[in-house]
Amino acid sequence: MSDERDEPPDDGSSDPAEAFTYNGGRVDPGESANIRYGISETYLGDPVRIPVTVINGKHPGPTVCLSAAAHGDELNGIEVVREVAHDWDHSMLHGTLVCLPVMNVPGFLAQERYLPIYDRDLNRSFPGREGSTSARRMAHRIFTNFIEPCDLGIDFHTSTRGRTNMLHVRANIEKPSVERLAKSFSSNVIIAGEGPAGTLRREATQADVPTITVEMGEAHRFQRRLIDRALTGVASVLAEFGLHPDSSVHWPGWRTVIDDDNEKTWIRADAGGIVDMKRGRGEFVREGEVICAITNPFKEEDDIVTVEAPFTGLIVGVLENPVVYPGNPLCHLVGLSADTRTALERERTTESSQSDLRPAGQTE
């Protein structure tokens, strides 16, 4: 693929606003459309349609795609995309928003991660291909109609079933356009890398549509605090790229970029059993501190296995289901520089002080 567009996308402010077109329709400047777009058929020959909302501003600017539920049981991103599309005021939008709240409709209906058609992973099937598998055909129709026409993309995910993630961004920051997008989302943690083959963010980025993945929370639920935090990130991106020119880019307070494999690790169980997790998602741990203990049904002291942090860092992802086989992941730990640790501890101290000042019974 060419890297000719490996510069931050132009906001298009000097050009007239244009229609957004897809195979079968168009949305003109100043118009919005809710579309049910056919990407496949069921065993009965009925159409499989994905919901799409296109908001084309009166003013010129970039086209941004917001996508969610490539895995059908990952729900947090659905609410982020819906609220941006239907609850925000876009009357002064400079550019176009393409909102795909549920890409994997068959998986969503079954509340399963994968397409319930030979267990295919839609997020390993992009950019797709006509004449190929069912998953690749679906991916092709989504990609060519609603991803490739865009200038930027944000793809929302959660952890898989039984685990949870703190909100963080995954991005190929070797590309300046992607780095700008990742940092403008204002997450505390960015994990660098191009991503596995077939993922939306990797294939879109290679197709000259800089795209990031936002990981947040766990499957099968809406988590309001994470949704609100992600909405702040979207607003920051729209401000950075001029779609909402009167808004401000949000600074998260501190940030760490993990671009070295030695700065991150999945800690895995060396014994099977029941896990007593001592630390949670987003917690700071020092080298040697106990993260969890693994016990058998009898809690026999001689058989208790304690798991310690191999280095000082932040727990980005953590086990929710408390049973493991040897080799199962327990938590995802990333390292922090000394300066980042100081900023994080200062933030946590401030939050603790503010909490102490609240009247009894008052919560966030």
Secondary structure, DSSP 4 states (H G I P E B T S, - for coil): ---TT-SPPP--TTSPP--EEETTEEE-TT-EEEEEEEEEE-TTS-EEEEEEEEEE-SEEEEEEEEEE-SSTT--HHHHHHHHHHHTS--TT-EEEEEEES-S-HHHHHHT-SSBTTTTB-GGGSTT--TTS-HHHHHHHHHIIIIITT-SEEEEEE-PPTTEEEEEEEEE-TTSHHHHHHHHHTT-SEEEE---STT-HHHHHHHTT--EEEEEEE-TTS--HHHHHHHHHHHHHHHHHTTSSTTS-PPP-S--EEE-SGGGEEEEE-SS-EEEEE-S-TT-EE-TT-EEEEEE-TT--GGG-EEEE-SSSEEEEEEE-S-EE-TT-EEEEEEE--HHHHHHHHHHHHHHHHHHHHSPTT---
